[in-house]
Amino acid sequence: QVQLVESGGGLVQAGGSLRLSCVASGRTLRSYAMGWFRQAPGKEREFVAAISWSGATITYTDSVKGRFTISRDNAKITVYLQMNSLKPEDTALYYCALDPRLGTPRSVVSAYDYWGQGTQVTVSS
């Protein structure tokens, strides 16, 4: 079993920044992709960003390109999401997720087997 724990959420004014972290523990895994998703009240969970094991392949949803940066430190089994120029529409519960399969990191919820409990990001206008 794999456990994921997110941290770094909070309340920030529009234009501000936050850095989310997600630490994985439990079963030893190799070559897994990691992703960030978010869910606003009354909306479905949506893809934000994903990164391959090596970090060579990264994908973003269009609405965060140029503002968010995903990265990972495999030695620390941690993935990060640096969020800059935050907007009120970025307000959501942010989840990290792990896909234990080899291949290109994917942007669909169903591709990920393990999920964290979420960390709240609130952006005030």
PEMO-V960310 format. One record per residue. RES is the residue in one letter. OMEGA is omega in degrees with one decimal (999 if undefined). BURIAL is I if it has 9 or more other C-alpha atoms within 8 Angstrom, else O. Layout:
# PEMO-V960310
res/omega/burial
RES/OMEGA/BURIAL
RES/OMEGA/BURIAL
This chain:
# PEMO-V960310
res/omega/burial
Q/-179.0/O
V/175.6/O
Q/177.6/I
L/-179.7/I
V/178.8/I
E/173.8/I
S/174.8/O
G/178.1/I
G/178.7/I
G/179.6/I
L/-178.6/O
V/177.1/I
Q/176.4/I
A/-176.6/I
G/-179.3/O
G/-176.4/I
S/171.6/I
L/175.3/I
R/177.0/I
L/175.9/I
S/177.1/I
C/-179.6/I
V/177.9/I
A/176.3/I
S/178.2/I
G/-175.4/O
R/178.6/O
T/-179.8/O
L/176.1/O
R/171.7/O
S/-179.4/I
Y/173.3/I
A/177.7/I
M/179.6/I
G/171.4/I
W/175.6/I
F/176.1/I
R/-180.0/I
Q/176.3/I
A/-179.4/I
P/177.7/O
G/-179.0/O
K/177.9/O
E/176.0/O
R/-176.9/I
E/-179.9/I
F/175.8/I
V/-176.3/I
A/176.6/I
A/-176.7/I
I/178.6/I
S/-179.2/I
W/-176.3/I
S/-174.8/O
G/-176.4/I
A/-179.2/O
T/-178.8/I
I/175.7/I
T/178.2/I
Y/167.7/I
T/-171.8/I
D/-173.0/O
S/-178.9/O
V/-179.5/I
K/-178.7/O
G/-179.7/O
R/-177.9/I
F/176.7/I
T/176.0/I
I/178.1/I
S/179.9/I
R/174.6/I
D/-174.7/O
N/177.4/O
A/178.9/O
K/-178.0/O
I/-173.8/I
T/172.7/I
V/-176.3/I
Y/170.9/I
L/175.8/I
Q/-176.7/I
M/178.7/I
N/178.7/I
S/-176.4/I
L/-178.9/I
K/177.6/I
P/-179.9/I
E/173.0/O
D/-179.9/I
T/-178.0/I
A/168.5/I
L/-175.6/I
Y/-178.8/I
Y/166.1/I
C/-175.3/I
A/-177.0/I
L/176.2/I
D/-174.2/I
P/-176.4/I
R/175.3/O
L/173.9/O
G/-178.6/O
T/177.3/O
P/-172.9/I
R/-173.5/O
S/-179.1/I
V/-178.3/O
V/-174.1/O
S/-179.1/O
A/-171.2/O
Y/-176.5/I
D/-173.5/I
Y/-175.9/I
W/171.1/I
G/-177.0/I
Q/177.4/O
G/174.6/I
T/-173.0/I
Q/172.7/I
V/179.4/I
T/-178.7/I
V/-178.9/I
S/-177.9/I
S/999/O
